[in-house]
């Protein structure tokens, strides 16, 4: 079994409800237990700022799925929540985004999967929720999640509860 850290985000429709549903869907994955989930955070749009604010969160899964199988399962959950990936739209609005941030302390460099997430240590919208539930998790080559979170600015990110 491996502890995997997942970043969640949405800004189309009832984003908070979507994230709650995604927690439930991840808990139902085979060989997987939802170990922890953060509260929800309101996050200003980033990258492409001409869109609604996001709701972000993080989850820790204890999983027997290999990293690529877990990624495929996460992409399936995204599709179930109406996500359509468009390579031409970068940082755009989305019904649900699930990112595999950490997979134990593994370093994975495949065309379809990079772990740790290449920008995790720079993105408050991913780090702050993750630091709430997995502060001692290690970002390979970068140190503990807690330390990375302390080095970045919150950038208007605020907890909104549940």
ABEGO torsion letter per residue (X at the ends): XBBBBBBBBBABEBAAAAAAAAAAAAAABBGBBBABBBBBBBBBBBGBABBBBBBBBBBBBBBABBAAAAAAAAAAAAAAAGBBBBAABBGBBBABBBBBABBEABBBBBAABBOBBAAAAABAAAAAAAAAABAABBBBGAEBAAAAAAABBAGGBBBAEX
